[in-house]
C-alpha cells in the first residue's frame, strides 16, 4: 500500500538528452512533488543545483525495473 509503479514510453517527446524534474512531470502526467520523488529513486545526478537523468539511463532503468517504484508519503489526518 502506498506504492505505485509508473511506466511510459520515454521516446514520445524530444526534450533533449537530459531530463529534469519538470520533464518527468510532463512525461508521466504527475505534479512536481511526485516527479521529485521519482527523481529521488532514479539514478540521477546534479547539473548545478538541478537533478537530472539522461534519457538513455531512464529507458534502461524502466526496462530493468518494469517502471519506477515510488513510495508516496502518507497524508496527515485532518481532524
Backbone torsions as a table, in degrees:
resi	resn	phi	psi	omega
1	UNK	NA	143.9	179.7
2	UNK	85.5	-1.4	178.8
3	UNK	-110.1	151.8	-178.9
4	UNK	-143.7	150.6	176.7
5	UNK	-118.9	127.3	179.3
6	UNK	-113.5	137.5	173.1
7	UNK	-146.4	147.9	-178.3
8	UNK	-159.7	157.3	173.0
9	UNK	-74.9	115.5	-175.5
10	UNK	-82.0	-9.6	-178.8
11	UNK	-93.9	12.6	-178.8
12	UNK	-75.4	-25.2	178.3
13	UNK	-125.3	153.9	177.2
14	UNK	-116.0	95.2	-179.5
15	UNK	-108.4	15.6	179.7
16	UNK	104.1	177.3	-177.8
17	UNK	-73.2	-36.0	-178.8
18	UNK	-97.8	135.9	177.8
19	UNK	-112.4	131.2	179.6
20	UNK	-106.7	176.4	-177.3
21	UNK	-54.6	-44.7	-178.9
22	UNK	-64.5	-30.1	176.2
23	UNK	-68.5	-41.8	176.8
24	UNK	-63.4	-39.7	179.4
25	UNK	-60.3	-43.6	178.1
26	UNK	-66.4	-46.1	-176.8
27	UNK	-60.2	-45.6	-175.1
28	UNK	-97.3	0.6	179.8
29	UNK	54.3	52.3	175.9
30	UNK	-126.8	170.0	177.0
31	UNK	-77.6	173.1	-178.3
32	UNK	-61.8	-40.1	-177.2
33	UNK	-67.1	-38.8	177.3
34	UNK	-71.1	-36.5	176.1
35	UNK	-64.4	-35.9	177.0
36	UNK	-63.8	-42.2	177.1
37	UNK	-63.1	-38.5	177.9
38	UNK	-64.1	-44.1	-179.5
39	UNK	-61.7	-34.0	179.3
40	UNK	-66.0	-28.9	179.8
41	UNK	-81.8	-31.0	-175.9
42	UNK	-76.9	159.0	176.9
43	UNK	-76.7	72.5	-175.8
44	UNK	-93.9	169.4	177.2
45	UNK	-143.5	164.1	-176.9
46	UNK	-96.4	136.5	169.8
47	UNK	-118.7	103.5	-171.1
48	UNK	69.6	-121.8	179.9
49	UNK	-104.1	3.3	-176.0
50	UNK	-109.2	135.4	175.8
51	UNK	-82.0	144.1	176.6
52	UNK	-149.5	169.2	176.6
53	UNK	-139.7	146.8	176.4
54	UNK	-76.2	151.6	179.4
55	UNK	-58.5	-40.9	-178.9
56	UNK	-67.7	-38.1	177.1
57	UNK	-64.6	-38.1	177.8
58	UNK	-65.3	-43.9	178.1
59	UNK	-59.1	-46.4	-179.7
60	UNK	-63.6	-45.2	-179.0
61	UNK	-60.1	-46.4	-178.9
62	UNK	-64.2	-41.1	179.1
63	UNK	-64.2	-45.4	-177.4
64	UNK	-71.3	-32.8	-174.5
65	UNK	-107.9	4.8	-178.6
66	UNK	55.5	37.8	179.2
67	UNK	128.1	-165.3	179.0
68	UNK	-122.3	110.8	180.0
69	UNK	-84.7	123.0	-178.5
70	UNK	-129.5	134.9	175.3
71	UNK	-99.2	110.0	-179.3
72	UNK	-74.4	137.8	176.9
73	UNK	-67.5	147.3	178.4
74	UNK	-72.5	146.1	176.7
75	UNK	-80.1	144.0	176.8
76	UNK	-68.3	145.2	177.7
77	UNK	-71.8	136.0	176.0
78	UNK	-97.4	134.2	-179.8
79	UNK	-111.7	NA	NA
